[in-house]
Amino acid sequence: MAYTTNNDKMLGAVLLDPELMKFGHYGEADVNFTSAYQAVESDNYVISAVAHIIIRASEGATEKEIYKEITEYLKNRV
């Protein structure tokens, strides 16, 4: 993963957590995004949700807004 912004660095750090990788059923090879915005489009719902959380938080969204968006996203995807 090429890091260009703080969001991208944070995404890499979070996604490379061994417990999250196990939970999300993905490996290091699956974390090869050039940006958090690209990761949002991932077929893996855990990767996409984490990217969405990081992006929305950096945009100034409240925790309540993010919770609502992620809950709706996961209801539609899982």
DSSP file (Angstrom, degrees, kcal/mol; ACC not computed):
  #  RESIDUE AA STRUCTURE BP1 BP2  ACC     N-H-->O    O-->H-N    N-H-->O    O-->H-N    TCO  KAPPA ALPHA  PHI   PSI    X-CA   Y-CA   Z-CA
    1    1 A M              0   0    0      0, 0.0     2,-0.6     0, 0.0    33,-0.2   0.000 360.0 360.0 360.0 123.6    0.0    0.0    0.0
    2    2 A A        -     0   0    0     31,-0.6     2,-0.5    30,-0.0    10,-0.0  -0.754 360.0-143.6 -86.2 122.5    1.5    3.3   -1.1
    3    3 A Y        +     0   0    0     -2,-0.6     3,-0.1     1,-0.2    32,-0.1  -0.760  37.5 150.3 -92.7 124.4    0.9    5.9    1.6
    4    4 A T        +     0   0    0     -2,-0.5     2,-0.3     1,-0.2    -1,-0.2   0.620  64.6  27.8-121.4 -25.9    0.2    9.5    0.4
    5    5 A T  S  > S-     0   0    0      1,-0.1     4,-2.1     0, 0.0    -1,-0.2  -0.839  82.0-105.8-131.2 168.4   -2.1   11.0    3.1
    6    6 A N  H  > S+     0   0    0     -2,-0.3     4,-2.7     1,-0.2     5,-0.2   0.878 121.3  56.6 -61.5 -36.8   -2.6   10.5    6.8
    7    7 A N  H  > S+     0   0    0      1,-0.2     4,-2.7     2,-0.2    -1,-0.2   0.914 107.0  48.7 -59.5 -42.6   -5.9    8.7    6.0
    8    8 A D  H  > S+     0   0    0      2,-0.2     4,-2.3     1,-0.2    -1,-0.2   0.893 111.4  49.4 -66.0 -39.7   -4.0    6.2    3.9
    9    9 A K  H  X S+     0   0    0     -4,-2.1     4,-2.3     2,-0.2    -2,-0.2   0.922 112.6  47.5 -64.1 -43.9   -1.4    5.7    6.6
   10   10 A M  H  X S+     0   0    0     -4,-2.7     4,-2.6     2,-0.2     5,-0.2   0.917 110.4  52.3 -64.1 -42.8   -4.2    5.1    9.2
   11   11 A L  H  X S+     0   0    0     -4,-2.7     4,-2.9     1,-0.2     5,-0.2   0.926 110.1  48.7 -59.0 -45.5   -6.0    2.8    6.9
   12   12 A G  H  X S+     0   0    0     -4,-2.3     4,-1.6     1,-0.2    -1,-0.2   0.918 111.7  48.9 -60.8 -44.4   -2.9    0.7    6.4
   13   13 A A  H  < S+     0   0    0     -4,-2.3    -2,-0.2     2,-0.2    -1,-0.2   0.913 115.9  42.8 -63.4 -43.1   -2.2    0.5   10.1
   14   14 A V  H >< S+     0   0    0     -4,-2.6     3,-1.6     1,-0.2    -2,-0.2   0.940 114.0  49.4 -69.5 -47.0   -5.8   -0.5   10.9
   15   15 A L  H 3< S+     0   0    0     -4,-2.9    -1,-0.2     1,-0.3    -2,-0.2   0.747 105.2  58.7 -68.4 -22.5   -6.1   -3.0    8.1
   16   16 A L  T 3< S+     0   0    0     -4,-1.6    -1,-0.3    -5,-0.2    -2,-0.2   0.364  74.0 121.1 -89.1   6.9   -2.8   -4.8    8.9
   17   17 A D    <>  -     0   0    0     -3,-1.6     4,-2.6     1,-0.1     5,-0.2  -0.579  64.3-139.0 -67.6 124.2   -4.0   -5.6   12.4
   18   18 A P  H  > S+     0   0    0      0, 0.0     4,-2.1     0, 0.0     5,-0.2   0.858  99.8  50.8 -57.3 -38.7   -3.8   -9.4   12.7
   19   19 A E  H  > S+     0   0    0      2,-0.2     4,-2.5     1,-0.2     5,-0.2   0.906 112.1  46.3 -67.7 -40.3   -7.1   -9.7   14.6
   20   20 A L  H  > S+     0   0    0      2,-0.2     4,-3.2     1,-0.2    -1,-0.2   0.892 110.7  53.6 -68.1 -38.2   -9.0   -7.6   12.0
   21   21 A M  H  X>S+     0   0    0     -4,-2.6     5,-1.9     2,-0.2     4,-0.7   0.912 111.2  46.1 -61.2 -41.6   -7.4   -9.5    9.2
   22   22 A K  H ><5S+     0   0    0     -4,-2.1     3,-0.7    -5,-0.2    -2,-0.2   0.942 115.4  45.7 -65.3 -47.4   -8.6  -12.8   10.7
   23   23 A F  H 3<5S+     0   0    0     -4,-2.5    -2,-0.2     1,-0.2    -1,-0.2   0.900 117.1  44.3 -61.7 -42.2  -12.1  -11.4   11.4
   24   24 A G  H 3<5S-     0   0    0     -4,-3.2    -1,-0.2    -5,-0.2    22,-0.2   0.493 104.8-128.6 -85.0  -3.3  -12.3   -9.9    7.9
   25   25 A H  T <<5 +     0   0    0     -4,-0.7     2,-0.3    -3,-0.7    -3,-0.2   0.935  66.6 117.4  55.7  51.2  -11.0  -12.9    6.1
   26   26 A Y      < -     0   0    0     -5,-1.9    -1,-0.2    -6,-0.1     2,-0.2  -0.948  48.7-145.1-140.5 163.7   -8.3  -11.1    4.2
   27   27 A G    >   -     0   0    0     -2,-0.3     3,-1.6    -3,-0.1     4,-0.4  -0.641  39.2 -88.3-121.6 179.3   -4.5  -11.1    4.0
   28   28 A E  G >  S+     0   0    0      1,-0.3     3,-1.5    -2,-0.2    -1,-0.0   0.847 123.5  61.8 -57.5 -34.8   -1.7   -8.6    3.4
   29   29 A A  G 3  S+     0   0    0      1,-0.3    -1,-0.3     3,-0.1     3,-0.2   0.757  98.2  57.7 -64.5 -23.4   -2.0   -9.1   -0.3
   30   30 A D  G <  S+     0   0    0     -3,-1.6     2,-0.8     1,-0.2    -1,-0.3   0.577  91.6  73.2 -82.1  -9.7   -5.6   -7.8   -0.2
   31   31 A V    <   +     0   0    0     -3,-1.5    -1,-0.2    -4,-0.4    -3,-0.0  -0.510  59.4 120.7-103.5  62.5   -4.4   -4.5    1.3
   32   32 A N        +     0   0    0     -2,-0.8     2,-0.2    -3,-0.2    -1,-0.1  -0.301  33.1 140.3-121.9  47.9   -2.8   -3.1   -1.8
   33   33 A F        -     0   0    0      1,-0.1   -31,-0.6   -25,-0.1     3,-0.1  -0.603  48.8-146.4 -91.5 151.2   -4.8    0.1   -2.3
   34   34 A T  S    S+     0   0    0     -2,-0.2     2,-0.3     1,-0.2   -30,-0.2   0.635  82.7   5.1 -88.8 -15.5   -3.3    3.4   -3.4
   35   35 A S  S  > S-     0   0    0      1,-0.1     4,-1.7   -32,-0.1     3,-0.2  -0.989  71.9-108.8-159.7 163.5   -5.8    5.4   -1.3
   36   36 A A  H  > S+     0   0    0     -2,-0.3     4,-1.5     1,-0.2    19,-0.1   0.856 118.1  59.8 -62.6 -34.9   -8.5    5.1    1.3
   37   37 A Y  H  4 S+     0   0    0      1,-0.2     4,-0.5     2,-0.2    -1,-0.2   0.860 104.8  48.2 -64.3 -34.7  -11.0    6.2   -1.5
   38   38 A Q  H >4 S+     0   0    0     -3,-0.2     3,-1.1     1,-0.2    -1,-0.2   0.873 106.7  57.3 -70.2 -36.9  -10.0    3.1   -3.5
   39   39 A A  H >< S+     0   0    0     -4,-1.7     3,-2.0     1,-0.3    -2,-0.2   0.804  93.3  67.7 -65.4 -29.2  -10.4    0.9   -0.5
   40   40 A V  T 3< S+     0   0    0     -4,-1.5    -1,-0.3     1,-0.3    -2,-0.2   0.829  97.4  54.9 -58.0 -30.8  -14.0    2.0   -0.1
   41   41 A E  T <  S+     0   0    0     -3,-1.1    -1,-0.3    -4,-0.5    -2,-0.2   0.397  82.5 128.3 -84.7   2.8  -14.7    0.2   -3.3
   42   42 A S    <   -     0   0    0     -3,-2.0     6,-0.1     1,-0.1    -3,-0.0  -0.219  63.7-134.7 -60.3 147.9  -13.3   -3.1   -2.0
   43   43 A D  S    S+     0   0    0      4,-0.0     2,-0.6     5,-0.0    -1,-0.1   0.684  88.2  88.3 -73.8 -19.1  -15.4   -6.2   -2.3
   44   44 A N  S  > S-     0   0    0      1,-0.2     4,-2.4     2,-0.0     5,-0.2  -0.730  71.6-152.8 -83.9 119.0  -14.5   -7.1    1.3
   45   45 A Y  H  > S+     0   0    0     -2,-0.6     4,-2.3     1,-0.2     5,-0.2   0.792  92.2  54.3 -67.0 -28.1  -17.0   -5.4    3.5
   46   46 A V  H  > S+     0   0    0    -22,-0.2     4,-2.4     2,-0.2     5,-0.2   0.943 110.9  45.0 -69.4 -47.3  -14.6   -5.0    6.4
   47   47 A I  H  > S+     0   0    0      1,-0.2     4,-2.2     2,-0.2    -2,-0.2   0.934 116.0  47.4 -59.9 -47.3  -12.0   -3.2    4.3
   48   48 A S  H  X S+     0   0    0     -4,-2.4     4,-2.3     1,-0.2    -1,-0.2   0.904 112.0  49.1 -62.5 -43.3  -14.6   -1.0    2.8
   49   49 A A  H  X S+     0   0    0     -4,-2.3     4,-2.4     2,-0.2    -1,-0.2   0.906 111.0  49.7 -65.3 -42.2  -16.2   -0.2    6.1
   50   50 A V  H  X S+     0   0    0     -4,-2.4     4,-2.3     2,-0.2    -1,-0.2   0.927 112.1  48.3 -62.6 -44.4  -12.9    0.7    7.8
   51   51 A A  H  X S+     0   0    0     -4,-2.2     4,-2.5    -5,-0.2     5,-0.2   0.912 111.0  50.9 -61.4 -42.4  -12.0    3.0    4.8
   52   52 A H  H  X S+     0   0    0     -4,-2.3     4,-2.7     2,-0.2     5,-0.3   0.914 109.5  50.4 -62.2 -44.0  -15.4    4.6    5.0
   53   53 A I  H  X S+     0   0    0     -4,-2.4     4,-2.3     1,-0.2    -2,-0.2   0.933 112.2  47.0 -59.9 -47.5  -15.0    5.3    8.7
   54   54 A I  H  X S+     0   0    0     -4,-2.3     4,-1.9     2,-0.2    -2,-0.2   0.913 114.4  46.4 -63.6 -43.8  -11.6    6.9    8.3
   55   55 A I  H  X S+     0   0    0     -4,-2.5     4,-1.3     2,-0.2    -2,-0.2   0.946 114.2  46.4 -64.7 -48.8  -12.7    9.1    5.4
   56   56 A R  H  <>S+     0   0    0     -4,-2.7     5,-2.3     1,-0.2     4,-0.3   0.871 110.8  53.0 -65.4 -36.6  -15.9   10.3    7.1
   57   57 A A  H ><5S+     0   0    0     -4,-2.3     3,-1.2    -5,-0.3    -1,-0.2   0.902 108.3  50.5 -63.9 -40.2  -14.1   11.0   10.3
   58   58 A S  H 3<5S+     0   0    0     -4,-1.9    -1,-0.2     1,-0.3    -2,-0.2   0.751 105.3  57.6 -70.3 -22.1  -11.5   13.1    8.5
   59   59 A E  T 3<5S-     0   0    0     -4,-1.3    -1,-0.3    -5,-0.1    -2,-0.2   0.514 123.1-105.8 -83.4  -5.2  -14.3   15.0    6.8
   60   60 A G  T < 5 +     0   0    0     -3,-1.2    -3,-0.2    -4,-0.3    -2,-0.1   0.608  62.6 159.3  93.0  13.1  -15.7   16.0   10.2
   61   61 A A      < -     0   0    0     -5,-2.3    -1,-0.2     1,-0.1     2,-0.1  -0.385  42.3-112.7 -66.6 147.1  -18.7   13.7   10.4
   62   62 A T     >  -     0   0    0      1,-0.1     4,-2.5    -2,-0.1     5,-0.2  -0.347  22.4-111.8 -75.7 161.8  -20.0   13.0   13.9
   63   63 A E  H  > S+     0   0    0      1,-0.2     4,-2.9     2,-0.2     5,-0.2   0.884 120.1  54.1 -59.8 -38.0  -19.7    9.5   15.5
   64   64 A K  H  > S+     0   0    0      2,-0.2     4,-2.4     1,-0.2    -1,-0.2   0.914 108.9  47.5 -63.4 -43.4  -23.5    9.3   15.3
   65   65 A E  H  > S+     0   0    0      2,-0.2     4,-2.5     1,-0.2    -2,-0.2   0.930 114.2  46.7 -62.8 -45.6  -23.5   10.0   11.5
   66   66 A I  H  X S+     0   0    0     -4,-2.5     4,-2.9     2,-0.2     5,-0.3   0.926 111.4  51.4 -63.7 -44.6  -20.7    7.5   10.9
   67   67 A Y  H  X S+     0   0    0     -4,-2.9     4,-2.7     1,-0.2     5,-0.2   0.930 111.5  47.5 -57.4 -46.5  -22.4    4.9   13.0
   68   68 A K  H  X S+     0   0    0     -4,-2.4     4,-2.2     1,-0.2    -1,-0.2   0.920 114.0  46.7 -62.3 -44.6  -25.7    5.4   11.1
   69   69 A E  H  X S+     0   0    0     -4,-2.5     4,-2.5     2,-0.2    -2,-0.2   0.918 115.1  45.2 -64.9 -44.2  -23.9    5.2    7.7
   70   70 A I  H  X S+     0   0    0     -4,-2.9     4,-2.9     2,-0.2     5,-0.2   0.898 111.8  52.3 -69.1 -39.7  -21.9    2.1    8.5
   71   71 A T  H  X S+     0   0    0     -4,-2.7     4,-2.2    -5,-0.3    -1,-0.2   0.931 112.5  45.2 -60.5 -45.0  -24.8    0.3   10.0
   72   72 A E  H  X S+     0   0    0     -4,-2.2     4,-1.8    -5,-0.2    -2,-0.2   0.913 112.9  51.4 -64.0 -43.3  -26.9    1.0    6.9
   73   73 A Y  H  X S+     0   0    0     -4,-2.5     4,-1.4     1,-0.2    -2,-0.2   0.936 112.1  45.6 -58.7 -48.2  -23.9   -0.1    4.7
   74   74 A L  H  X S+     0   0    0     -4,-2.9     4,-2.8     1,-0.2    -1,-0.2   0.862 108.3  56.4 -67.8 -35.5  -23.5   -3.4    6.6
   75   75 A K  H  < S+     0   0    0     -4,-2.2    -1,-0.2    -5,-0.2    -2,-0.2   0.888 112.8  42.9 -60.1 -37.9  -27.2   -4.1    6.6
   76   76 A N  H  < S+     0   0    0     -4,-1.8    -1,-0.2    -5,-0.2    -2,-0.2   0.736 122.4  37.5 -80.3 -23.3  -27.1   -3.9    2.8
   77   77 A R  H  <        0   0    0     -4,-1.4    -2,-0.2    -5,-0.1    -3,-0.2   0.777 360.0 360.0-100.7 -31.6  -23.9   -5.8    2.3
   78   78 A V     <        0   0    0     -4,-2.8    -3,-0.1    -5,-0.2    -2,-0.1   0.458 360.0 360.0 -97.2 360.0  -23.9   -8.6    4.9
